[in-house]
Amino acid sequence: MTETWSERNFWPAVWAIALAMLGLRLVFIMVWRADAFSNDYVVTYGDSLFYHAAGNQLADGLGWINPWQYIQTGETVQAADHPPLYIAFLGFWSWLGFEGWVEHMVLTAVWISTPMVIMCGLAGREIGGRRLGIIAALVAALYPNIWAWDGTVLSEPVAMLTVATMVYVAFRFWRRPSMSGAVWMGVVLSFAAFARAELLLMSVLVVMPLVLRVRDWPWRNRLAALVIAGVSSMAVLAPWVAFNLSRFDERVYLSEGFQVTLATSTCDKTYYGDGIGYWNYDCIGGYLDEVGLTRDNSEQPERSKALLDGSLRYIGDHLDRLPVVVAVRWLRIVGLWKPAAQARTDAMLESRNQWVTFVAQASGYVFMALAAVGAAQLRRRRTSIVPLVGPLIAVLITITITFAQNRYRASIEPVVAILAAVALESMVRGWFALRDDPEDQPSPDSVSQTS
């Protein structure tokens, strides 16, 4: 059988796509993002400052502390607001001397966003062959809802990389089940949780279904693989969990971000009016004031408990409103609830270029439609979609409980890109089939008559 172009040139093509898009990302950073952090909100607060400053402070030997409090008062207060992976990444480069905003943006593009494009290509190849892999890498490189996060100094690119890697290792396991494959799924799962805590849900949404559905294995092998995946995951998570348990009086495992996130989405300002289904930081103050807690008189776990208790009490008192709020959250996550207003708000709060948020919002509809087609085609081919649907369900669970904004979609954008690539590859395949259809070729008799 004659080897096709995509079979001969998979790696050159994927590397060319990744490196070309890296060049465009660097232009985007230097032209549009280099001065983005003159925004007062980001410079004095915001998650971008948290990650940037936390990485620098970690490199300076201050440990895992609250960067805002250190900047404002000079106090070193232990913190676990976010999972550690992106902070550790920035801290490593800051330790080497790359401490600036632009340096952190560039290093994220080089070492996180570029490998993410390659991992999408590998996942596509595992799903449907090398041509699909090349198209998946191309879509991941060009999709605005992916590259729009370059230059934000947020953990979204790390989450996208770990999800793309999870899709790849999960499909490898599905195609060629092995105990080593189960180990890899457990390890990658933990790194995904270190990027965004809610991605730990993939343990029951991806890993467990895939392992238990291995038809060629007896049940004892399936259960053994499940145990191996769990042990591998816990082995990676354990040092961080043990470290957190040692430094707080209250129990802290992965991070304390959930309580804050829930609180910001649970008050009158997010259950009624223009902010319904979104978040508002003013919600937090009310819960802490009720019990008299401040940063000066309490530790983070104590405040987190107060926020959780207050949020759950508010939800219980407004159960009749909850279905409406959840419905709006679902509409927001797919860009169907006041999309222009949300794009403007996201741009302001995250110090993103407004034109970028509008381009990402508009392109999202096209790529989501293609992704839906791609998912249907995989089902018709009897290809498992569990590794692709699992992250989607994890995000839906998260926004149902908390709130919806474009950031919460970021971790599943590689899934959207891969599924969209499936639809596009089918179009390419159809075009080749039509081009090479013998019935469309002129017959020898007709050729001789015309000559």
C-alpha positions in Angstrom: 0.0 0.0 0.0 1.3 3.4 -0.9 2.2 5.6 2.1 0.2 8.9 2.2 1.7 12.3 2.7 0.3 12.6 6.2 1.8 9.2 7.1 5.2 10.2 5.8 5.2 13.7 7.3 3.3 13.6 10.6 6.1 14.8 12.8 7.5 17.4 10.4 4.0 18.8 9.9 3.1 18.9 13.6 6.4 20.5 14.5 6.0 23.1 11.7 2.5 23.9 12.9 3.5 24.2 16.6 6.6 26.4 15.8 4.8 28.6 13.4 2.0 29.2 15.9 4.6 29.9 18.6 6.0 32.6 16.4 2.5 34.2 16.1 2.0 33.8 19.8 5.2 35.7 20.5 4.1 38.5 18.2 0.8 38.6 19.9 2.5 38.9 23.3 5.0 41.5 22.3 2.6 43.7 20.3 -0.7 43.4 22.3 0.2 42.0 25.7 3.6 43.5 26.8 1.9 46.5 28.4 -1.3 44.7 29.4 -0.5 44.7 33.1 -0.7 48.5 33.5 -4.4 47.7 34.4 -4.7 48.7 38.1 -7.0 45.8 38.9 -4.4 43.2 37.7 -1.4 45.0 39.2 -2.9 45.4 42.7 -5.1 42.3 42.8 -6.4 39.7 40.3 -5.3 36.1 39.7 -2.6 37.2 37.2 -0.8 39.0 40.0 -1.3 36.0 42.3 0.4 33.6 39.9 3.1 36.1 38.9 4.0 37.2 42.4 3.6 33.8 43.9 6.1 32.4 41.4 8.6 35.1 42.2 8.1 34.8 46.0 8.5 31.0 45.8 11.8 31.5 43.9 12.9 33.9 46.6 12.5 31.2 49.2 9.4 32.6 50.9 7.4 29.4 50.3 3.7 29.0 49.3 2.4 32.2 50.8 -0.4 34.7 50.0 1.3 37.1 47.5 -1.2 39.9 47.9 -0.7 40.0 51.7 3.0 40.0 51.4 3.0 42.8 48.9 0.6 44.9 51.0 2.0 44.2 54.5 5.2 42.2 54.2 3.7 39.3 56.1 4.4 35.7 55.0 1.0 34.0 55.5 0.5 30.5 54.3 -1.9 30.1 51.3 -3.4 27.5 49.1 -5.8 29.5 47.0 -4.8 27.7 43.8 -3.4 24.3 43.0 0.4 24.4 42.7 1.4 23.5 39.1 1.5 26.8 37.4 3.0 28.6 40.4 5.8 25.9 40.5 6.4 26.4 36.8 6.7 30.2 37.2 8.8 29.7 40.3 11.3 27.6 38.5 11.9 30.2 35.8 11.9 33.0 38.3 14.6 31.1 40.3 16.6 31.1 37.0 16.3 34.8 36.8 13.3 35.3 34.5 11.0 37.2 36.8 9.2 39.8 34.6 5.7 39.8 33.4 6.7 39.5 29.7 9.2 36.8 30.5 6.5 34.7 32.3 4.2 35.2 29.3 6.8 34.1 26.8 7.9 31.1 28.8 4.3 30.0 29.2 3.9 30.2 25.4 7.1 28.3 24.7 6.9 25.5 27.3 3.1 25.1 27.8 1.1 26.4 24.9 3.4 24.9 22.2 3.5 21.4 23.8 -0.3 21.6 24.1 -0.6 21.9 20.3 1.7 18.9 19.9 -0.4 16.9 22.4 -3.6 17.7 20.5 -1.9 16.3 17.4 -0.9 13.1 19.2 -4.4 12.7 20.6 -5.9 13.2 17.1 -3.5 10.6 15.7 -4.5 8.1 18.4 -8.2 8.7 17.7 -8.2 8.5 13.9 -4.8 8.4 12.3 -2.0 10.8 11.3 -4.0 13.0 9.0 -6.5 13.6 11.8 -3.5 14.3 14.1 -2.1 17.0 11.8 -5.5 18.6 11.5 -6.1 18.5 15.2 -2.7 20.2 15.8 -3.6 22.9 13.2 -7.0 23.5 14.7 -5.5 23.7 18.2 -2.9 26.2 16.9 -5.5 28.5 15.2 -8.5 28.3 17.5 -8.9 31.7 19.2 -10.3 30.3 22.4 -7.0 28.6 22.9 -4.4 31.2 21.9 -6.4 33.9 23.5 -5.1 32.8 26.9 -1.5 33.4 25.9 -0.2 36.5 27.6 -2.6 36.4 30.6 -0.2 34.8 33.2 -3.1 32.5 34.3 -3.2 28.7 34.8 -5.6 28.2 31.8 -2.8 27.1 29.4 -1.5 24.6 31.9 -5.0 23.1 32.3 -5.3 22.9 28.5 -2.0 21.1 28.3 -2.9 18.5 31.0 -6.4 17.9 29.4 -4.9 17.4 26.0 -2.3 15.0 27.5 -5.1 13.2 29.3 -7.1 12.7 26.1 -3.9 11.3 24.5 -3.0 8.8 27.2 -6.7 7.8 27.7 -7.1 6.9 24.0 -3.8 5.0 24.0 -5.2 3.0 26.9 -8.5 2.5 25.1 -6.7 1.3 21.9 -4.0 -0.8 23.7 -5.0 -1.5 27.3 -2.1 -2.2 29.6 -1.1 -1.8 33.2 1.5 0.8 32.3 -1.3 2.7 30.4 -3.3 2.8 33.7 -0.3 4.2 35.5 0.0 7.0 32.9 -3.6 7.9 33.3 -3.3 8.1 37.0 -0.1 10.3 36.8 -1.6 12.7 34.2 -4.8 12.9 36.2 -2.9 14.2 39.2 -1.1 16.8 37.1 -4.4 17.9 35.7 -5.7 18.4 39.3 -2.5 20.3 40.1 -3.5 22.7 37.3 -7.2 23.0 38.1 -8.7 21.2 41.1 -12.0 20.3 39.4 -10.2 18.2 36.8 -9.8 15.6 39.5 -13.4 14.7 38.5 -11.8 12.9 35.5 -11.0 10.1 37.8 -14.6 9.0 37.8 -15.5 10.5 34.4 -12.6 9.2 32.3 -10.3 6.8 34.1 -12.9 4.6 35.8 -15.2 4.1 32.8 -12.3 3.3 30.4 -10.7 0.8 32.8 -13.9 -1.0 33.7 -14.9 -1.3 30.0 -11.9 -3.2 28.8 -13.7 -6.1 27.2 -10.7 -8.4 26.7 -9.7 -8.3 30.3 -11.2 -10.4 33.1 -12.7 -8.4 36.0 -9.7 -9.0 38.3 -7.5 -7.4 35.7 -9.8 -4.4 35.3 -10.0 -3.9 39.1 -6.2 -4.3 39.4 -5.7 -1.6 36.7 -8.1 0.7 38.5 -6.2 0.2 41.7 -2.9 0.8 39.9 -4.3 4.0 38.4 -5.5 5.2 41.8 -2.3 4.4 43.5 -0.2 6.2 40.8 -2.4 9.2 41.1 -2.2 9.3 44.9 1.6 8.9 44.8 1.8 12.1 42.8 -0.7 14.0 44.9 0.5 12.7 48.3 3.5 15.0 48.8 1.5 18.2 48.2 -1.4 17.0 50.4 0.9 16.1 53.2 2.6 19.5 52.9 -0.8 21.2 53.1 -1.8 19.2 56.1 1.4 20.1 57.9 1.1 23.9 57.5 -2.5 24.6 58.4 -4.4 24.1 61.6 -7.5 23.1 59.6 -7.5 20.3 57.0 -6.4 21.5 53.5 -5.8 18.9 50.8 -5.4 20.2 47.3 -6.4 23.8 47.5 -8.9 26.2 49.2 -10.1 27.8 46.0 -13.5 26.1 45.9 -14.9 27.8 49.0 -13.9 31.2 47.7 -15.3 30.4 44.3 -18.6 29.2 45.7 -18.9 32.3 47.9 -18.3 34.7 45.0 -21.2 33.1 43.1 -23.7 32.9 46.0 -25.4 36.1 47.0 -28.1 38.5 45.8 -25.7 40.1 43.3 -25.3 36.7 41.5 -28.8 35.3 41.9 -30.6 38.4 40.7 -30.1 41.3 38.2 -27.5 41.7 35.5 -24.9 39.6 37.4 -27.0 36.4 37.6 -25.0 33.3 37.0 -21.7 35.2 37.2 -19.5 36.1 40.2 -19.0 39.1 42.4 -16.2 39.5 44.9 -18.4 41.6 47.2 -20.3 38.4 48.1 -17.3 37.3 50.2 -17.2 40.3 52.4 -20.7 39.7 53.6 -20.0 36.2 54.8 -16.8 37.1 56.6 -18.4 40.1 58.2 -21.2 38.0 59.6 -18.6 36.0 61.7 -16.1 38.8 62.3 -13.2 37.2 60.4 -10.5 39.2 58.6 -7.1 38.3 57.2 -5.5 39.7 60.3 -7.4 37.6 62.9 -7.8 34.2 61.1 -6.1 31.7 58.9 -7.2 30.8 55.4 -8.9 27.5 56.3 -11.0 29.2 59.0 -12.2 31.8 56.5 -12.8 29.1 53.9 -15.1 27.3 56.4 -17.1 30.4 57.1 -17.5 31.1 53.3 -18.6 27.5 52.7 -21.1 27.6 55.6 -22.5 31.0 54.5 -22.8 29.9 50.9 -24.6 26.7 51.7 -27.0 28.6 54.0 -27.7 31.1 51.3 -28.4 28.4 48.7 -30.7 26.6 51.1 -32.7 29.9 51.6 -33.0 30.4 47.8 -33.6 27.0 46.4 -36.6 28.3 44.4 -34.2 30.6 42.6 -31.5 28.0 42.0 -32.9 26.5 38.7 -33.0 29.9 37.0 -29.4 30.7 38.1 -28.1 27.3 37.0 -29.9 27.7 33.6 -28.2 31.1 33.1 -24.8 29.5 34.0 -25.2 26.9 31.3 -26.2 29.6 28.8 -23.2 31.7 29.8 -20.7 28.9 29.4 -21.6 28.4 25.7 -21.8 32.2 25.1 -25.6 32.4 24.7 -26.4 34.8 27.6 -25.6 38.4 26.8 -22.4 37.4 24.9 -21.2 40.9 24.1 -21.6 42.1 27.7 -19.9 39.0 29.0 -17.0 39.4 26.6 -16.5 43.0 27.7 -16.6 42.0 31.4 -14.2 39.2 30.9 -11.8 41.5 29.1 -11.9 44.0 31.8 -11.6 41.7 34.8 -8.8 39.6 33.3 -7.0 42.4 31.6 -7.5 40.8 28.2 -7.7 42.7 24.9 -11.4 43.3 24.2 -11.0 42.4 20.5 -9.5 39.1 21.5 -12.5 38.2 23.7 -14.9 39.1 20.9 -13.0 37.0 18.4 -12.9 34.1 20.8 -16.6 34.4 21.6 -17.6 34.5 17.9 -15.3 31.7 16.8 -16.5 29.6 19.6 -19.9 29.1 18.0 -18.3 27.7 14.8 -15.9 25.4 16.6 -18.5 24.1 19.0 -20.8 23.3 16.1 -18.0 21.4 14.4 -17.2 19.6 17.6 -20.8 18.4 17.9 -20.5 17.0 14.4 -17.2 15.4 15.2 -18.6 13.7 18.3 -21.5 12.3 16.3 -19.1 10.9 13.7 -17.0 9.2 16.4 -20.1 7.6 17.8 -21.1 6.3 14.3 -17.6 4.8 14.0 -18.0 3.2 17.4 -15.0 5.1 18.7 -15.2 5.8 22.4 -15.8 9.4 23.3 -15.4 9.0 27.0 -11.9 10.7 27.1 -13.5 13.7 25.3 -16.8 13.9 27.1 -15.3 13.4 30.6 -13.7 16.8 30.8 -16.8 18.5 29.3 -18.9 16.9 32.1 -16.4 18.0 34.7 -16.7 21.6 33.6 -20.5 21.4 33.5 -20.5 20.1 37.1 -18.2 22.9 38.2 -20.3 25.7 36.7 -23.5 24.2 37.9 -22.2 24.4 41.5 -20.4 27.8 41.2 -20.6 30.2 38.2 -19.9 30.4 34.5 -17.4 32.6 32.6 -15.1 32.1 29.6 -12.2 31.0 31.9 -14.0 28.0 33.1 -14.3 26.8 29.5 -10.6 27.0 28.9 -9.6 23.6 30.1 -12.0 21.9 27.6 -11.0 24.0 24.5 -8.5 21.3 23.4 -11.4 18.8 23.4 -13.4 21.2 21.3 -10.5 21.6 18.9 -9.9 17.8 18.6 -13.6 17.1 18.0 -13.8 19.9 15.4 -10.7 18.4 13.7 -12.7 15.1 13.5 -15.4 16.9 11.5 -12.9 18.7 9.3 -10.9 15.5 8.6 -14.2 13.8 7.5 -14.7 16.7 5.1 -11.2 16.2 3.7 -11.7 12.5 3.4 -14.9 13.1 1.6 -13.3 15.5 -0.8 -10.5 12.9 -1.6 -13.0 10.2 -2.1 -15.0 12.4 -4.5 -11.8 13.4 -6.3 -10.7 9.8 -6.7 -14.1 8.3 -7.4 -13.7 6.1 -10.6 -17.2 6.9 -11.6 -16.2 10.6 -11.9 -13.3 9.8 -14.2 -13.8 9.9 -18.0 -14.0 6.5 -19.7 -11.4 5.3 -22.2 -14.0 5.4 -25.0 -14.9 9.0 -24.3 -11.3 10.0 -24.2 -10.6 8.4 -27.6 -13.6 10.0 -29.1 -12.6 13.5 -27.9 -9.1 13.0 -29.1 
